[in-house]
């Protein structure tokens, strides 16, 4: 019923369907509606168990919809196939600026798919990948993407076990990237090596205004000469 209404409604710009047990069928119905709706700019679908097939349906909609700027898919069990489809959609979509994929079991391959998309997408500004088991190799892939991407301003990588290798790769990216202003690396076991690499990077990067390094076993307090930068540790 709601999906049918979206096909006909020409006024609604924001819709929050947080935790409504929509499931696969509900997700598909909304995806179909997004292909026809031309007013909605913000859609919150977190905690709806859309699954990988629901993710694929929404990805298809993103390839056709030219109005949506914000999409929250927090905790939807999208998995690798779902995120691969969304990553492919990001290569084609030119309106989305915010995407929340928190807790969707993306893993290394999902991280790589999104990294590839970030090399091609030129509109996304805010990406949340918190708690997705990306690992150090996933961190490296995203770091390489940050060296090429010139639109992303906020990246949340909280709790992804990047370890020192991922931390060093992201530090190198900060030396190259000139658009990112907020980076969340909370709880990633970066260690002293990752911390030292980030400390060196901050001597070269003056765009960053927020850096979260809580719970990383750095072994020292990281400081910066950038007066605009807030470091949480």
C-alpha positions in Angstrom: 0.0 0.0 0.0 2.8 2.4 0.9 4.7 1.6 -2.2 1.6 2.2 -4.3 1.2 5.6 -2.6 4.8 6.5 -3.4 4.1 5.9 -7.1 1.3 8.5 -7.0 2.4 11.0 -4.3 4.1 14.1 -5.6 4.8 15.9 -2.3 6.6 13.6 0.1 10.3 14.3 0.3 11.4 12.2 3.4 10.3 8.8 4.6 11.4 6.9 7.7 10.5 3.2 7.8 13.0 2.3 10.6 12.4 -1.3 12.0 9.2 -2.2 10.2 9.9 -5.8 9.3 9.5 -5.1 5.6 11.6 -8.1 4.5 12.4 -8.9 0.9 9.0 -8.4 -0.5 8.5 -5.0 1.2 12.0 -3.9 0.0 11.2 -5.0 -3.6 7.9 -3.1 -3.6 9.6 0.1 -2.4 12.4 -0.3 -4.9 9.8 -0.5 -7.7 8.1 2.6 -6.3 11.5 4.5 -6.3 11.8 3.8 -10.0 8.6 5.9 -10.5 8.7 8.4 -7.7 10.2 11.8 -8.5 10.0 13.7 -5.2 11.5 11.6 -2.4 15.0 12.7 -1.4 15.5 10.8 1.9 14.7 7.2 2.7 15.5 5.4 6.0 15.1 1.6 5.8 17.4 0.5 8.6 16.6 -2.7 10.5 14.2 -4.2 8.0 15.9 -7.5 7.0 15.9 -6.7 3.3 18.6 -9.3 2.6 20.8 -9.5 -0.5 17.8 -9.7 -2.9 16.3 -6.6 -1.3 19.6 -4.9 -1.7 19.8 -5.8 -5.4 16.3 -4.4 -6.0 17.2 -1.1 -4.3 20.4 -1.0 -6.3 18.4 -1.4 -9.5 16.2 1.5 -8.4 19.3 3.7 -7.7 20.3 3.3 -11.3 16.9 4.7 -12.4 16.0 7.2 -9.6 17.4 10.7 -10.0 16.1 12.4 -6.9 17.1 10.4 -3.8 20.1 11.9 -2.0 20.1 10.0 1.3 19.7 6.3 1.9 20.0 4.5 5.2 20.3 0.7 5.0 21.7 0.2 8.5 21.5 -3.5 9.6 19.7 -5.1 6.7 21.8 -8.3 6.2 22.7 -7.2 2.7 25.7 -9.4 2.5 28.2 -9.5 -0.3 25.8 -9.9 -3.3 23.6 -7.0 -2.0 26.5 -4.7 -1.5 28.1 -5.6 -4.9 24.9 -4.6 -6.6 24.8 -1.3 -4.6 28.4 -0.6 -5.5 27.6 -1.1 -9.1 24.7 1.3 -8.8 27.0 3.9 -7.2 29.0 3.9 -10.4 25.9 5.0 -12.3 23.9 7.1 -9.8 24.7 10.8 -9.7 22.4 12.1 -7.0 23.1 10.1 -3.8 25.2 12.0 -1.3 24.7 9.9 1.9 24.8 6.1 2.2 24.6 4.2 5.5 25.7 0.5 5.3 26.4 0.0 9.0 26.4 -3.7 10.1 25.7 -5.5 6.8 28.3 -8.2 6.8 30.1 -6.8 3.8 33.5 -8.4 4.5 36.7 -7.9 2.4 35.1 -8.4 -1.0 32.2 -6.0 -0.2 34.8 -3.5 0.9 36.7 -3.9 -2.4 33.5 -3.5 -4.4 32.7 -0.2 -2.6 36.3 0.9 -3.0 36.0 0.4 -6.8 32.8 2.4 -6.8 34.4 5.3 -4.9 37.0 5.6 -7.7 34.1 6.2 -10.2 31.4 7.9 -8.1 31.5 11.7 -8.0 28.6 12.7 -5.8 28.7 10.6 -2.6 29.9 12.8 0.4 29.1 10.7 3.5 29.6 6.9 3.7 29.1 4.8 6.9 30.7 1.4 6.8 30.8 0.8 10.6 31.0 -2.8 11.8 31.4 -4.6 8.5 34.4 -6.9 9.1 36.4 -5.2 6.3 39.8 -6.2 7.9 43.2 -4.7 7.0 42.9 -5.6 3.3 39.5 -3.9 3.1 41.1 -0.9 4.7 43.8 -0.9 2.1 41.3 -1.1 -0.7 39.4 1.9 0.6 42.6 3.8 1.2 43.6 3.3 -2.5 40.1 4.6 -3.4 40.6 7.7 -1.2 43.7 8.6 -3.2 41.5 8.9 -6.3 38.1 10.1 -4.9 37.6 13.8 -4.7 34.1 14.2 -3.3 33.8 12.1 -0.1 34.0 14.3 3.0 33.0 11.8 5.8 34.0 8.2 6.1 33.0 6.0 9.1 35.1 2.8 9.5 34.4 2.2 13.2 35.0 -1.4 14.3 36.4 -3.0 11.2 39.6 -4.5 12.5 41.9 -2.6 10.1 44.9 -3.2 12.3 48.3 -1.5 11.7 48.5 -2.4 8.0 45.1 -0.9 7.3 46.0 2.1 9.4 49.2 2.7 7.5 47.4 2.5 4.2 44.8 5.0 5.3 47.5 7.3 6.6 49.1 7.3 3.2 45.7 8.1 1.7 45.4 11.1 4.0 48.6 12.5 2.4 47.0 12.3 -1.0 43.4 13.1 -0.4 42.3 16.7 -0.1 38.5 16.5 0.5 37.9 14.2 3.5 37.1 16.2 6.6 35.9 13.5 9.0 37.4 10.0 9.5 36.2 7.6 12.2 38.7 4.8 13.0 37.3 4.0 16.5 38.1 0.5 17.7 40.3 -0.8 14.8 43.3 -2.2 16.7 45.7 0.2 14.7 48.5 -0.2 17.3 51.5 2.0 17.6 52.6 1.5 14.0 49.3 2.6 12.6 49.2 5.5 15.0 52.7 6.7 14.0 51.8 6.6 10.4 48.7 8.7 11.0 50.7 11.1 13.1 53.1 11.6 10.1 50.1 12.0 7.8 48.7 14.8 9.9 51.8 16.8 9.2 50.8 16.9 5.6 47.0 16.8 5.7 45.3 20.0 6.7 41.7 19.3 5.5 40.7 16.8 8.2 38.6 18.4 11.0 37.6 15.2 12.9 39.5 12.1 13.6 38.3 9.4 16.0 41.0 7.1 17.3 39.3 5.7 20.4 40.3 2.2 21.5 43.2 1.6 19.1 46.1 0.7 21.5 48.2 3.5 20.0 50.4 3.7 23.1 50.8 7.5 22.8 48.7 10.6 22.5 48.5 11.7 18.9 48.7 15.5 18.3 48.5 17.8 15.3 49.5 21.4 14.4 46.2 21.8 12.7 44.1 24.0 15.0 40.9 23.0 13.1 41.3 19.3 13.8 39.6 17.6 16.7 41.2 14.2 17.6 39.2 11.8 19.8 41.4 9.2 21.5 
